Amino acid sequence: MAERRVKVGSSVGLHARPANLFVTAAKEQGVKVRIGTADGERGPVDAASILSVMGLGVKSGEEVVLTSSDDEQGEAAVAALAELLEQDLDAS
């Protein structure tokens, strides 16, 4: 199992545009990835579902956990998505 913890860099958290960019990237990974809050109170949910991701209510600076049960492609997928989440996706 691939797993990565990351702090959300977007100033608005995972809402609207940042969530859409994240979900689009998750769909492109070719493996199923899940996202949940690091405290375990919300999620994990399907990272490719905009409603599920926005429903987490993740705020700026909050730590999330990305997981994939696919070991080979999963590690690359969670690494790519973690790198994306660290950026302020609302700034561009």
C-alpha positions as CSV (number, residue, x, y, z in Angstrom):
1,M,0.0,0.0,0.0
2,A,1.3,3.4,-0.9
3,E,0.7,6.3,1.5
4,R,1.7,9.9,1.7
5,R,0.9,12.7,4.2
6,V,0.9,16.2,3.0
7,K,-0.3,19.7,4.1
8,V,-2.7,21.4,1.7
9,G,-1.0,24.6,0.3
10,S,-4.0,26.2,-1.3
11,S,-5.1,29.4,0.5
12,V,-8.8,28.3,0.3
13,G,-8.1,24.6,1.1
14,L,-9.7,21.9,-1.1
15,H,-12.6,24.0,-2.3
16,A,-13.8,24.9,-5.9
17,R,-10.9,25.4,-8.2
18,P,-8.2,23.6,-6.2
19,A,-10.5,20.6,-5.6
20,N,-11.3,20.5,-9.3
21,L,-7.6,20.5,-10.3
22,F,-6.8,17.8,-7.7
23,V,-9.7,15.5,-8.8
24,T,-8.8,15.9,-12.5
25,A,-5.2,14.9,-11.7
26,A,-6.5,12.0,-9.6
27,K,-8.6,10.7,-12.5
28,E,-5.5,10.8,-14.7
29,Q,-3.4,8.6,-12.5
30,G,-4.7,5.3,-13.7
31,V,-5.0,3.8,-10.2
32,K,-7.5,4.4,-7.4
33,V,-6.4,6.9,-4.8
34,R,-8.2,7.8,-1.6
35,I,-7.9,11.0,0.5
36,G,-8.8,11.7,4.1
37,T,-7.8,14.0,6.9
38,A,-4.7,13.0,8.9
39,D,-6.7,12.9,12.1
40,G,-9.0,10.2,10.6
41,E,-12.1,12.2,11.3
42,R,-13.1,12.7,7.7
43,G,-12.6,10.2,4.9
44,P,-10.9,8.5,3.3
45,V,-12.9,9.1,0.1
46,D,-12.4,8.5,-3.6
47,A,-9.9,11.2,-4.7
48,A,-11.5,11.1,-8.2
49,S,-14.9,12.3,-6.8
50,I,-15.3,16.1,-6.7
51,L,-18.3,15.9,-4.3
52,S,-16.5,13.6,-2.0
53,V,-13.3,15.7,-2.0
54,M,-15.1,18.9,-1.4
55,G,-17.2,17.2,1.3
56,L,-14.1,16.6,3.4
57,G,-14.0,20.4,4.1
58,V,-10.2,20.4,4.1
59,K,-8.8,23.8,5.0
60,S,-5.5,25.5,4.1
61,G,-2.6,24.0,6.0
62,E,-4.5,21.0,7.1
63,E,-2.7,17.6,6.8
64,V,-4.3,14.9,4.6
65,V,-3.4,11.3,3.9
66,L,-3.3,10.0,0.3
67,T,-3.4,6.2,-0.1
68,S,-3.5,3.7,-2.9
69,S,-3.7,-0.1,-2.7
70,D,-1.7,-0.4,-5.9
71,D,2.0,-0.6,-4.8
72,E,3.8,0.1,-8.1
73,Q,1.7,2.8,-9.8
74,G,0.2,3.8,-6.5
75,E,3.4,5.2,-5.1
76,A,3.9,7.4,-8.2
77,A,0.3,8.5,-8.1
78,V,0.3,9.5,-4.4
79,A,3.6,11.3,-4.9
80,A,2.3,13.3,-7.8
81,L,-0.9,14.2,-6.1
82,A,0.9,15.1,-2.9
83,E,3.2,17.4,-4.8
84,L,0.1,19.1,-6.4
85,L,-1.6,19.5,-3.0
86,E,1.5,21.3,-1.6
87,Q,1.0,24.1,-4.1
88,D,-1.4,27.0,-3.8
89,L,-3.7,25.9,-6.6
90,D,-5.9,28.9,-6.2
91,A,-3.0,31.3,-7.0
92,S,-2.6,30.4,-10.7
